[in-house]
Amino acid sequence: MPLPRRITLVLDSFSAIGPQLLVFLYLQVLDFLTTMVGIKYGFAESSPFIRWLMHGNQTTGLAESKLVAVGLALLCVLVDRGHLVRWINCWYAALVVWNLVLMWAAHPK
């Protein structure tokens, strides 16, 4: 029995954007790790929303922000706006590089 048309369209969207979603997930992990290391170095989170989430427990708050980010990326795919994930990937790649530069500048050898 064939799948309903709507499910087929969703699966097609995911297969077309799949590599970008994987890159997005990798960048989320890298952002999480570099942010946690930056916090250990004494840096503060610059996003007010993320700071608010991190108010109680830094690790849990940051993990919650990553879940929100993944949910929004999946929503982009589901509403046929998967091309936005590519733009978001550029932003997160720059953010990870920024985190690394800050750590390097703060602790040069």
DSSP file (Angstrom, degrees, kcal/mol; ACC not computed):
  #  RESIDUE AA STRUCTURE BP1 BP2  ACC     N-H-->O    O-->H-N    N-H-->O    O-->H-N    TCO  KAPPA ALPHA  PHI   PSI    X-CA   Y-CA   Z-CA
    1    1 A M              0   0    0      0, 0.0     2,-0.0     0, 0.0     0, 0.0   0.000 360.0 360.0 360.0 128.4    0.0    0.0    0.0
    2    2 A P        -     0   0    0      0, 0.0     3,-0.1     0, 0.0     0, 0.0  -0.313 360.0-103.6 -71.8 155.1    1.5    3.4   -1.0
    3    3 A L        -     0   0    0      1,-0.1     5,-0.0     2,-0.1     0, 0.0  -0.435  44.3 -92.5 -73.4 149.4    2.1    6.1    1.6
    4    4 A P     >  -     0   0    0      0, 0.0     4,-2.2     0, 0.0     3,-0.2  -0.274  38.4-111.9 -58.4 151.9   -0.3    9.1    1.7
    5    5 A R  H  > S+     0   0    0      1,-0.2     4,-2.5     2,-0.2     5,-0.2   0.867 114.9  54.3 -57.0 -42.1    0.8   12.0   -0.4
    6    6 A R  H  > S+     0   0    0      1,-0.2     4,-2.1     2,-0.2    -1,-0.2   0.916 109.6  47.0 -61.8 -43.7    1.6   14.3    2.6
    7    7 A I  H  > S+     0   0    0     -3,-0.2     4,-2.6     1,-0.2    -1,-0.2   0.899 110.9  52.7 -65.3 -39.6    3.9   11.7    4.2
    8    8 A T  H  X S+     0   0    0     -4,-2.2     4,-2.3     1,-0.2    -2,-0.2   0.905 109.1  49.6 -62.0 -41.8    5.6   11.2    0.8
    9    9 A L  H  X S+     0   0    0     -4,-2.5     4,-2.2     2,-0.2    -1,-0.2   0.897 111.2  49.0 -64.4 -40.5    6.2   15.0    0.5
   10   10 A V  H  X S+     0   0    0     -4,-2.1     4,-2.3     2,-0.2    -2,-0.2   0.927 111.6  48.7 -65.1 -44.4    7.6   15.2    4.1
   11   11 A L  H  X S+     0   0    0     -4,-2.6     4,-2.3     1,-0.2    -2,-0.2   0.888 110.7  51.4 -63.2 -38.6    9.9   12.2    3.4
   12   12 A D  H  X S+     0   0    0     -4,-2.3     4,-2.0     2,-0.2    -1,-0.2   0.897 108.6  51.8 -63.9 -39.8   11.1   13.8    0.2
   13   13 A S  H  X S+     0   0    0     -4,-2.2     4,-1.9     1,-0.2    -2,-0.2   0.921 111.4  46.8 -62.0 -43.9   11.8   17.1    2.0
   14   14 A F  H  X S+     0   0    0     -4,-2.3     4,-1.2     1,-0.2    -2,-0.2   0.878 111.2  50.6 -67.8 -37.2   13.9   15.3    4.6
   15   15 A S  H  < S+     0   0    0     -4,-2.3    -1,-0.2     1,-0.2    -2,-0.2   0.869 112.3  47.6 -69.6 -33.5   15.8   13.3    2.0
   16   16 A A  H  < S+     0   0    0     -4,-2.0    -2,-0.2     1,-0.2    -1,-0.2   0.862 123.1  32.5 -73.1 -35.1   16.7   16.5    0.1
   17   17 A I  H >X S+     0   0    0     -4,-1.9     4,-2.2    -5,-0.2     3,-0.5   0.440  88.5 107.5-101.3  -1.7   17.8   18.4    3.1
   18   18 A G  H 3X S+     0   0    0     -4,-1.2     4,-2.2     1,-0.3     5,-0.2   0.857  78.1  48.8 -47.4 -50.9   19.2   15.4    5.1
   19   19 A P  H 3> S+     0   0    0      0, 0.0     4,-2.2     0, 0.0    -1,-0.3   0.895 111.6  50.7 -60.2 -38.0   22.9   16.3    4.7
   20   20 A Q  H <> S+     0   0    0     -3,-0.5     4,-2.4     1,-0.2    -2,-0.2   0.872 108.4  52.3 -66.8 -35.4   22.2   19.9    5.8
   21   21 A L  H  X S+     0   0    0     -4,-2.2     4,-2.6     2,-0.2    -1,-0.2   0.889 108.1  51.2 -66.7 -37.8   20.4   18.6    8.8
   22   22 A L  H  X S+     0   0    0     -4,-2.2     4,-2.5    -5,-0.2    -2,-0.2   0.932 110.6  48.0 -63.9 -44.0   23.3   16.5    9.7
   23   23 A V  H  X S+     0   0    0     -4,-2.2     4,-2.7     1,-0.2    -2,-0.2   0.915 110.6  53.2 -60.1 -42.1   25.6   19.5    9.4
   24   24 A F  H  X S+     0   0    0     -4,-2.4     4,-2.1     1,-0.2    -2,-0.2   0.925 109.3  47.8 -58.7 -45.9   23.2   21.4   11.6
   25   25 A L  H  X S+     0   0    0     -4,-2.6     4,-2.1     2,-0.2    -2,-0.2   0.912 111.6  49.9 -63.7 -42.4   23.3   18.7   14.3
   26   26 A Y  H  X S+     0   0    0     -4,-2.5     4,-2.6     1,-0.2    -1,-0.2   0.918 110.8  50.1 -60.9 -42.8   27.1   18.6   14.2
   27   27 A L  H  X S+     0   0    0     -4,-2.7     4,-2.7     1,-0.2    -1,-0.2   0.855 107.3  54.5 -65.8 -33.8   27.2   22.4   14.5
   28   28 A Q  H  X S+     0   0    0     -4,-2.1     4,-2.5     2,-0.2    -1,-0.2   0.920 110.0  46.7 -63.5 -43.0   24.8   22.3   17.5
   29   29 A V  H  X S+     0   0    0     -4,-2.1     4,-2.7     2,-0.2    -2,-0.2   0.929 113.7  48.1 -64.3 -44.8   27.1   19.8   19.2
   30   30 A L  H  X S+     0   0    0     -4,-2.6     4,-2.9     1,-0.2     5,-0.3   0.900 112.1  49.1 -63.8 -39.9   30.2   22.0   18.5
   31   31 A D  H  X S+     0   0    0     -4,-2.7     4,-2.3     2,-0.2     5,-0.2   0.914 111.1  50.6 -64.9 -41.8   28.4   25.1   19.6
   32   32 A F  H  X S+     0   0    0     -4,-2.5     4,-2.3    -5,-0.2    -2,-0.2   0.949 114.5  43.5 -58.2 -50.2   27.4   23.4   22.8
   33   33 A L  H  X S+     0   0    0     -4,-2.7     4,-2.4     1,-0.2    -2,-0.2   0.926 115.4  46.4 -65.7 -45.8   30.9   22.2   23.5
   34   34 A T  H  X S+     0   0    0     -4,-2.9     4,-2.4     1,-0.2    -1,-0.2   0.860 112.6  51.5 -68.2 -32.7   32.7   25.5   22.7
   35   35 A T  H  X S+     0   0    0     -4,-2.3     4,-2.4    -5,-0.3    -1,-0.2   0.922 110.0  48.9 -66.8 -42.9   30.1   27.4   24.7
   36   36 A M  H  X S+     0   0    0     -4,-2.3     4,-1.9    -5,-0.2    -2,-0.2   0.908 113.0  47.1 -63.7 -41.1   30.7   25.2   27.7
   37   37 A V  H  X S+     0   0    0     -4,-2.4     4,-1.8     2,-0.2    -1,-0.2   0.917 110.7  53.0 -65.5 -41.6   34.5   25.5   27.4
   38   38 A G  H  <>S+     0   0    0     -4,-2.4     5,-2.6     1,-0.2     4,-0.4   0.893 107.4  51.2 -59.8 -39.9   34.1   29.3   27.0
   39   39 A I  H ><5S+     0   0    0     -4,-2.4     3,-1.3     1,-0.2    -1,-0.2   0.894 106.9  53.8 -64.1 -39.3   32.0   29.4   30.2
   40   40 A K  H 3<5S+     0   0    0     -4,-1.9    -1,-0.2     1,-0.3    -2,-0.2   0.851 105.7  54.3 -62.1 -33.1   34.8   27.5   32.0
   41   41 A Y  T 3<5S-     0   0    0     -4,-1.8    -1,-0.3    -5,-0.1    -2,-0.2   0.537 128.5-100.4 -77.2  -6.0   37.2   30.2   30.8
   42   42 A G  T < 5S+     0   0    0     -3,-1.3    -3,-0.2    -4,-0.4    -2,-0.1   0.500  75.6 139.9 101.8   4.5   35.0   32.8   32.3
   43   43 A F      < -     0   0    0     -5,-2.6     2,-0.3    -6,-0.2    -1,-0.3  -0.432  43.8-133.3 -77.3 157.4   33.1   34.1   29.3
   44   44 A A        -     0   0    0     -2,-0.1     2,-0.3     2,-0.0    -1,-0.0  -0.827  22.8-104.3-109.7 150.5   29.4   34.9   29.5
   45   45 A E        -     0   0    0     -2,-0.3     6,-0.0     1,-0.1   -10,-0.0  -0.551  26.7-155.9 -68.7 133.4   26.7   33.8   27.1
   46   46 A S        +     0   0    0     -2,-0.3    -1,-0.1     4,-0.0     3,-0.1   0.709  66.6  89.5 -89.4 -20.3   25.7   36.9   25.0
   47   47 A S     >  -     0   0    0      1,-0.2     4,-2.8     2,-0.0     5,-0.2  -0.660  66.0-151.0 -80.2 124.1   22.2   35.8   24.1
   48   48 A P  H  > S+     0   0    0      0, 0.0     4,-2.3     0, 0.0    -1,-0.2   0.890  96.8  51.2 -60.7 -38.9   19.6   37.0   26.6
   49   49 A F  H  > S+     0   0    0      2,-0.2     4,-2.1     1,-0.2     5,-0.1   0.929 112.7  44.4 -64.8 -44.5   17.3   34.1   25.9
   50   50 A I  H  > S+     0   0    0      2,-0.2     4,-2.2     1,-0.2    -1,-0.2   0.907 112.2  53.0 -67.3 -41.1   20.1   31.5   26.3
   51   51 A R  H  < S+     0   0    0     -4,-2.8     4,-0.3     1,-0.2    -1,-0.2   0.912 108.5  51.0 -58.0 -41.8   21.3   33.3   29.5
   52   52 A W  H >< S+     0   0    0     -4,-2.3     3,-1.1     1,-0.2     4,-0.3   0.917 110.6  48.0 -62.4 -43.0   17.8   33.1   30.8
   53   53 A L  H 3< S+     0   0    0     -4,-2.1     4,-0.5     1,-0.2     3,-0.5   0.851 112.0  50.6 -64.1 -33.3   17.6   29.3   30.1
   54   54 A M  T 3< S+     0   0    0     -4,-2.2    -1,-0.2     7,-0.2    -2,-0.2   0.418  81.1 100.7 -85.3   1.9   21.0   28.9   31.8
   55   55 A H  S <  S+     0   0    0     -3,-1.1    -1,-0.2    -4,-0.3     3,-0.2   0.899  91.0  30.1 -57.1 -46.2   20.0   30.7   34.9
   56   56 A G  S    S+     0   0    0     -3,-0.5     2,-0.4    -4,-0.3    -1,-0.2   0.974 139.8   2.3 -78.3 -58.8   19.4   27.6   37.0
   57   57 A N     >  -     0   0    0     -4,-0.5     4,-2.8     1,-0.1    -1,-0.3  -0.986  62.9-151.1-135.0 121.0   21.8   25.1   35.5
   58   58 A Q  H  > S+     0   0    0     -2,-0.4     4,-2.4     1,-0.2     5,-0.2   0.916  96.0  44.9 -61.0 -46.9   24.2   26.1   32.8
   59   59 A T  H  > S+     0   0    0      2,-0.2     4,-2.4     1,-0.2    -1,-0.2   0.929 116.3  45.4 -65.5 -45.5   24.5   22.7   31.1
   60   60 A T  H  > S+     0   0    0      2,-0.2     4,-2.5     1,-0.2    -2,-0.2   0.916 113.7  49.8 -64.9 -43.2   20.8   22.0   31.2
   61   61 A G  H  X S+     0   0    0     -4,-2.8     4,-1.9     2,-0.2    -7,-0.2   0.905 112.1  47.0 -62.8 -42.3   19.8   25.4   30.0
   62   62 A L  H  X S+     0   0    0     -4,-2.4     4,-1.7    -5,-0.2    -1,-0.2   0.898 111.6  51.1 -67.0 -39.7   22.3   25.2   27.1
   63   63 A A  H  X S+     0   0    0     -4,-2.4     4,-2.0     1,-0.2    -2,-0.2   0.895 108.5  52.7 -63.1 -39.3   21.0   21.7   26.2
   64   64 A E  H  X S+     0   0    0     -4,-2.5     4,-2.1     1,-0.2    -1,-0.2   0.897 106.5  52.8 -62.7 -39.0   17.4   23.1   26.3
   65   65 A S  H  X S+     0   0    0     -4,-1.9     4,-2.1     1,-0.2    -1,-0.2   0.862 107.6  51.7 -65.0 -34.1   18.4   25.8   23.8
   66   66 A K  H  X S+     0   0    0     -4,-1.7     4,-2.5     2,-0.2    -1,-0.2   0.873 107.5  52.3 -69.5 -36.6   19.9   23.2   21.5
   67   67 A L  H  X S+     0   0    0     -4,-2.0     4,-2.4     2,-0.2    -2,-0.2   0.896 109.4  49.8 -64.6 -39.2   16.6   21.2   21.6
   68   68 A V  H  X S+     0   0    0     -4,-2.1     4,-2.4     2,-0.2    -2,-0.2   0.924 110.7  50.1 -62.8 -43.9   14.7   24.4   20.7
   69   69 A A  H  X S+     0   0    0     -4,-2.1     4,-2.2     2,-0.2    -2,-0.2   0.914 111.4  47.5 -61.8 -44.1   17.2   25.0   17.8
   70   70 A V  H  X S+     0   0    0     -4,-2.5     4,-2.5     1,-0.2    -1,-0.2   0.912 111.3  51.9 -64.3 -41.7   16.7   21.4   16.5
   71   71 A G  H  X S+     0   0    0     -4,-2.4     4,-2.2     1,-0.2    -2,-0.2   0.907 109.8  48.7 -60.8 -42.2   12.9   21.8   16.8
   72   72 A L  H  X S+     0   0    0     -4,-2.4     4,-2.2     2,-0.2    -1,-0.2   0.879 110.2  51.5 -66.6 -37.2   13.0   25.0   14.8
   73   73 A A  H  X S+     0   0    0     -4,-2.2     4,-1.8     2,-0.2    -2,-0.2   0.919 110.8  48.1 -64.8 -42.4   15.2   23.4   12.1
   74   74 A L  H  X S+     0   0    0     -4,-2.5     4,-2.6     1,-0.2    -2,-0.2   0.886 109.5  53.4 -64.6 -37.6   12.7   20.5   11.8
   75   75 A L  H  X S+     0   0    0     -4,-2.2     4,-2.1     1,-0.2    -1,-0.2   0.905 104.8  55.0 -62.7 -40.9    9.8   22.9   11.6
   76   76 A C  H  <>S+     0   0    0     -4,-2.2     5,-3.8     1,-0.2    -1,-0.2   0.911 110.9  45.4 -56.8 -42.8   11.6   24.7    8.8
   77   77 A V  H ><5S+     0   0    0     -4,-1.8     3,-1.6     4,-0.2     5,-0.3   0.922 111.2  52.2 -68.0 -43.4   11.8   21.4    6.9
   78   78 A L  H 3<5S+     0   0    0     -4,-2.6    -1,-0.2     1,-0.3    -2,-0.2   0.815 110.4  47.3 -65.6 -30.5    8.2   20.5    7.6
   79   79 A V  T 3<5S-     0   0    0     -4,-2.1    -1,-0.3    -5,-0.2    -2,-0.2   0.142 122.4-105.2 -97.7  20.8    6.8   23.8    6.3
   80   80 A D  T < 5S+     0   0    0     -3,-1.6    -3,-0.2     1,-0.1    -2,-0.1   0.856  90.9 115.8  62.6  39.9    9.0   23.5    3.2
   81   81 A R    > < +     0   0    0     -5,-3.8     3,-2.0    -6,-0.2     4,-0.3  -0.170  24.2 134.3-123.9  37.1   11.5   26.1    4.2
   82   82 A G  T >>  +     0   0    0     -5,-0.3     3,-1.6     1,-0.3     4,-0.6   0.753  59.7  73.2 -60.5 -25.4   14.5   23.7    4.4
   83   83 A H  H >> S+     0   0    0      1,-0.3     4,-1.0     2,-0.2     3,-0.5   0.762  85.4  67.4 -61.9 -22.3   16.7   26.1    2.5
   84   84 A L  H <> S+     0   0    0     -3,-2.0     4,-2.5     1,-0.2    -1,-0.3   0.796  87.4  67.1 -66.5 -26.6   16.7   28.2    5.7
   85   85 A V  H <> S+     0   0    0     -3,-1.6     4,-2.4    -4,-0.3    -1,-0.2   0.871  95.8  55.5 -62.8 -36.0   18.8   25.4    7.4
   86   86 A R  H <X S+     0   0    0     -4,-0.6     4,-1.7    -3,-0.5    -1,-0.2   0.921 109.8  45.7 -61.5 -43.3   21.7   26.2    5.0
   87   87 A W  H  X S+     0   0    0     -4,-1.0     4,-1.8     1,-0.2    -2,-0.2   0.908 112.1  50.9 -65.7 -41.5   21.6   29.8    6.1
   88   88 A I  H  X S+     0   0    0     -4,-2.5     4,-2.7     1,-0.2    -1,-0.2   0.875 105.8  56.7 -64.0 -36.6   21.4   28.8    9.8
   89   89 A N  H  X S+     0   0    0     -4,-2.4     4,-2.6     1,-0.2    -1,-0.2   0.899 104.8  51.7 -61.2 -40.5   24.4   26.5    9.3
   90   90 A C  H  X S+     0   0    0     -4,-1.7     4,-2.2     2,-0.2    -1,-0.2   0.919 110.5  49.1 -61.6 -42.2   26.5   29.4    8.1
   91   91 A W  H  X S+     0   0    0     -4,-1.8     4,-2.2     1,-0.2    -2,-0.2   0.935 113.2  45.3 -62.3 -47.6   25.5   31.3   11.2
   92   92 A Y  H  X S+     0   0    0     -4,-2.7     4,-2.4     2,-0.2    -1,-0.2   0.856 110.3  54.2 -69.3 -33.3   26.3   28.5   13.5
   93   93 A A  H  X S+     0   0    0     -4,-2.6     4,-2.2    -5,-0.2    -1,-0.2   0.931 110.8  46.4 -63.2 -43.7   29.6   27.8   11.8
   94   94 A A  H  X S+     0   0    0     -4,-2.2     4,-2.6    -5,-0.2    -2,-0.2   0.883 111.3  53.1 -64.0 -37.8   30.6   31.4   12.3
   95   95 A L  H  X S+     0   0    0     -4,-2.2     4,-2.5     2,-0.2    -2,-0.2   0.899 108.6  48.4 -65.1 -41.7   29.5   31.2   15.9
   96   96 A V  H  X S+     0   0    0     -4,-2.4     4,-2.3     2,-0.2    -2,-0.2   0.921 112.3  49.0 -64.7 -43.3   31.7   28.2   16.6
   97   97 A V  H  X S+     0   0    0     -4,-2.2     4,-2.7     1,-0.2    -2,-0.2   0.919 110.3  52.0 -61.6 -42.3   34.6   29.9   14.9
   98   98 A W  H  X S+     0   0    0     -4,-2.6     4,-2.6     1,-0.2    -2,-0.2   0.924 108.9  50.0 -59.3 -45.6   33.9   33.0   17.0
   99   99 A N  H  X S+     0   0    0     -4,-2.5     4,-2.1     1,-0.2    -1,-0.2   0.917 111.9  48.0 -59.2 -43.5   33.9   30.9   20.2
  100  100 A L  H  X S+     0   0    0     -4,-2.3     4,-2.5     2,-0.2    -2,-0.2   0.902 110.8  50.5 -65.7 -41.0   37.2   29.2   19.3
  101  101 A V  H  X S+     0   0    0     -4,-2.7     4,-2.9     2,-0.2     5,-0.2   0.915 109.6  51.2 -63.6 -42.6   38.8   32.6   18.5
  102  102 A L  H  X S+     0   0    0     -4,-2.6     4,-2.0     1,-0.2    -1,-0.2   0.921 112.2  46.2 -60.7 -43.2   37.7   34.0   21.8
  103  103 A M  H  X S+     0   0    0     -4,-2.1     4,-1.4     2,-0.2    -2,-0.2   0.909 113.9  48.3 -65.9 -40.8   39.2   31.0   23.7
  104  104 A W  H  < S+     0   0    0     -4,-2.5    -2,-0.2     1,-0.2    -1,-0.2   0.917 112.9  47.7 -65.7 -42.7   42.4   31.2   21.7
  105  105 A A  H  < S+     0   0    0     -4,-2.9    -1,-0.2     1,-0.2    -2,-0.2   0.839 111.2  51.4 -67.4 -32.9   42.7   35.0   22.3
  106  106 A A  H  < S+     0   0    0     -4,-2.0    -1,-0.2     1,-0.2    -2,-0.2   0.783 121.8  29.8 -75.5 -27.1   42.0   34.6   26.0
  107  107 A H  S  < S+     0   0    0     -4,-1.4    -1,-0.2    -3,-0.2    -2,-0.1  -0.471  77.4 168.8-132.8  62.9   44.6   31.9   26.5
  108  108 A P              0   0    0      0, 0.0    -3,-0.1     0, 0.0    -4,-0.0  -0.387 360.0 360.0 -72.7 156.2   47.5   32.4   24.0
  109  109 A K              0   0    0     -2,-0.1    -5,-0.0    -5,-0.0    -2,-0.0   0.406 360.0 360.0-101.2 360.0   50.7   30.4   24.5
